Amino acid sequence: MDKQTMYNFIAGPAEKCHVLVVGDVMLDKYYYGEVTRISPEAPVPITHVTRQKETLGGAANVAHNLARLGCQIGLAGYVGEDYHCQSLTDKLTAQGIEFRGLITTNRPTTTKLRVIGGHQQMIRLDFEEPEEMTGPYAERLHNFVDSRLAEGVDAVIISDYGKGACTAETCRKIIEIAAQQNIPVLVDPKGTDWDKYRGADYITPNFKELSAVLPMKIKNQDEDIEKGARFVMKNFGIKQVLATRSEHGMSLVMENGVTHIPTRAQEVFDVSGAGDTVIGVFALGLAGGVTPETSAYMANLAASVVVAKLGTYAVSKEELLEVLK
């Protein structure tokens, strides 16, 4: 694969790309500390908190990855009228991410709070109401997507975390509107109801997600992955599949061929957020006119940076250029 092509694209033309991310927007909160002793109140460890951080999560992390690579980003989804929303929008503003598409609802802003003792996650607290979003709120989101695509974007990402934003109606409307304007739609799926993604140009499941929608058992090997991907393409009407396969790399399965991409030798520290990086960088390449194969290679390299970090992490342009060197 031509690394010079990838390097030149990330260094320059990537900044001219416009991508719209729609999906389950989240805030990720982390409390880091040291476990000092067991509590006298209950048989649980006491963690002395030494630092904390908040980062963009879910669909917002996909947007964050794209923004750090210089892409022009629009973000759409649902938030609540609470402190977590304010923190979220402050971070979006700092990254230059346009968020006119965030619809304020009567539900809390989806937030995941993790307590880390040493390098071990000890507990996670979720603030959310994940029922499917319908009615006036959904209609406002659909209207925004319609108007935003009319303004002009190069690609659309549906980031489904199963928190209620990516209903069957919403996914189908986005795919239909984008198809009318020849804008590629990429989906990061959740669950097994992939019929709602019918007509999408690309879907980016990991091995577990792909296996869950198949009627047969498969192994994480090239032949089985291609067989599973072609089942998805035929039965769910999805044009191409980019399957992420952990230590086995990725497989890009298209109508006229397949490309298996080995993983880059790297110590894996934390895979959280890697899927967001993959779909973001892959979409960026497609938005800029880079071939699907080269876009997948870029996504694979970017993911190799992310898995070496602790917690949700967005790769920067400088880091990706350094890897490409």
N, C-alpha and C positions, 0 to 999 in steps of 0.2 A: 504494500500500500504506500502511496506517495506521501511521505510525511511533510514534504515541502509544501504540497497543496494545502494540507491541513494547517500548517504553520501560517502560511500566507493568509488563509481565510480568517483564522482566529485573530491575527494581528491587525486586520483591516476591515474587510467587507462585513464581518459579523455585526459591526456597529450599525449597519444600515438596515438590518432585519427587524421586522415587527412581528411579535408573537403574542397571541392572546391566550392566557391560561384561565380555564374555568374549572371550578371544582370545590373540594372541601378545604377551606382555608383554616389554618390552625396557628396557634402560638405554642412553641415548645419552651418550657421552663425547666431549668436544672438547678439543683442544689448539690454542691460537692462538699464532701467533708471526710472526717476520719471517725471510724467507729472506736469509741473509747472504752465502753463497758455495756453491760446489760442493765436495762432499766429496773429499778426496784418496784415500779408500778405494775409492770407486766413483762413477760419474757420476750422482750424485743430489744434490739441493739439501740444504743444512744449514739447519734451521729453529731459530732461537733462540726457545724457548717463553717467552712473556710472561704467559700466563694459561691457566687450564683451567677447565672446568665439566662437571658431570654433570646430565643432565635425564632425565625420564621419557619413554620412547619406545614406539612401537607402541600396543598396547591401553592401556598405562599412560598414554600421552599423551592418548588420548581421555578417559580418566578425569580426567586433570589439567585438561583444558579445562573439563569439567563442574564440577569442584570449584572452580575459580577463578570460576565464575559462580554459586556458592552452592548447587549441586545436591547432594543426598545420594547418594553413590556407593558401589557395591560393585564389586570387581574380582576376576576369576577367570582363572586361567591356570596356567602352569608356570614354576618357577624352579629353580635349582640351589642347592646348599649351598656358597656361595662368597662372596667379598668383594663381588662385583657385586650379589648378592642383598641383602646387608646395606645397601649404599648405596641400592638400589632401595626397600627397605621403610622406610628412614629418611626418604626423600623422600615416600613415600606417607603416612606418619604425619604429617609436617609439613603436608601438604595436607588432612589430615582424611579421607583415602580409606580406607574399610574394605576389608581385603584377606584376610579369612578364606578366600577362595576360591583363594588361591595354593597350588598343590600342589608340594611340594618333591620333586624327582626326582633321578636319578643323572646328569643332564645339566647342562651349564653354564647359567647364566642368560644368555639371549640379550643380547649387548652389542655395540654398534657404536661403534668408536673412530675419530674423524676428526681428521686433522691439517690445520689451516687456515693457509696462509701468505699473509698479507695478507688478501684476500677470496677466495682461490682454494683450494678443497679439493685437497689434494695426494695424500692416500692415505686409505683406510678399512680398518680391521682389524675383522673379524667374529669374535666368540667365540660359537659356536653348534653345535648338532647338530640340524638341522632335520627329521629323519625324523618321520613321523606318530606321534603319541602314542596308544598303544592299551593294552589290558590293565588292570591294577589302577589305574594312575595315571589313565587316562581314566575308569574307573568312579567313582573318587573325585570327579573333576570333575563328572560327570553327577549324582551324588548331591547334591553341594553346590548345583548350579543348581536341582535339584528342590526342595530344602528352602528355598533363598533366595527362589524365586518364590512359594512357599507363604507366606512371611512378608509378601509384598506389595511389588511394584515397579510402576512406571508404564510402563517401557519396557526392552527388552533390546537391547544392541548386540553384534553379532558382528564383531570386528575381526580380519580374516584377513590376515596378512602372509606366509603360506606357510611358517611356521616349525614346523608340526607340531601346533599346538593345535586348529585348526579342521578336523578330519577330517570326512568325510561323515557318519560315525556321530554325532559330537558336534553338528554343525550341525543334523542332522535331529532329534535328541533335544531340543535347545533349542527349535527351532521348534515341535515337537509339544507340549512341556510348556507353552510360552507360549500357544499357540493354545487350549489347554484352559481357560486362565484369562483369555482375551481381552486378553493383554498384547502390544502391538505389538513386532515384531522388525525391527531394521534391520541391514543387512549392508554392511560395507565389503569388497568382494570381492578375491580374488587368483586369478590363473590363469584357466583356461577351463572348469573343471568346475563350472559354476554349477548343475548339477542338484542338488548337495548343499544349495543354498539354497532349494530348492522349498518354497513355502508362506510364505516371508518376506513381511512387509508392505511393506518398502522395501529397495531396493539402491542404493548410491551410487557407481557407477563413474565414473572419469574417462574422457575421450574415448578414450584408448588402450586402456583395459580394456574399454570397451564395444565398440570396433571388433574386438577380438581374438576375441570370441565370436560374431560375426555371419558368416553365409555370404556376405555381399555387402560390397563396399567402400562406405564412407560418407564424406562430407565433414563438417567441423565447422560445419554450418549447420542452422538450425532444422528444416527438413523432414526431413533425413536423420537427425537425432538422434531425432526423434519416431518415425520408421519403425523405427530400431534398437531403441529402448526398447520399442516394442510387440511386436517380435519376441521380445525377452527375456521380456516379460510372458506372452506366449502359450506359448512353448516351454519356459520354465523355471518356469512357475507362480508367478511373482513378481507381487505385486499392483500396486506402483507403482515408478517409477524416478526417482531424482534424479541426473541426469548433470551432472558438473562439467566445464566446457569451457574452462578456462584463460581467455584474454583475451576469450572469447565469453560468459562468465558461466556460468549454470546453466540446465538445463531440467528442470522437474518434470512428468513424464508420468503421468497417472492414467487410470483407465478412462473417466472422463467428461470429460476435458479435458486441456489442456496449458498450462503457464505458463513462458514464457521470461524469465529474469531477467538483465539486462545486468550486466556487471562494474562495480564502482565504480572510478572513475578513481584509479589508485594506481600508484606505482612498484614494480614487482615486484623483490624482492631475493633471495628464497629461497622456493621453493614447498614445501620439505620440511615435513611435518606439517600442511599445509593441509587435506588430506583428513580427518585426525583431527578438526580443528576443525569442518569441515562436518558430519560425521555426529554429532558431539557436540552441537552447537548445534541442529541439526535435530531430533534425538531429544529434547532438552530441551523444545523447543516443543511437540512432540507429547505428551510426558509431562504437560505442563501444560494440555493441552486447547486449545492454539493451533491454528489451521487449518494444514494442510500448506503452503499457499501462503505464509502469513506466517512459518511456521517456516523455509521455504527462504530467504526474504528475510533473516531474521536470520542464517542460516548464511552467506549470501553476504557480508553486512557484516562478520561476524566473520573470515571468511577474508581479507578485504581488509586487516585489521590484521596478520594472521599473515605474509602474503607480503612484508610490508615489513620483516620482521625476519630476522636471520641465524641459521640453525640452527633446531632444533625449538623451537617457542614456543607457549605456551598463553595465549589472550586472557583478560584479566581482566574482571570485571563493570564496573569503572570505565571501562576502555577502550571496551567495547561501548556503554555508555551515552553516552559522549562522541561516538562516531560517530553514534549515533541522534539526538543533539541537532542 
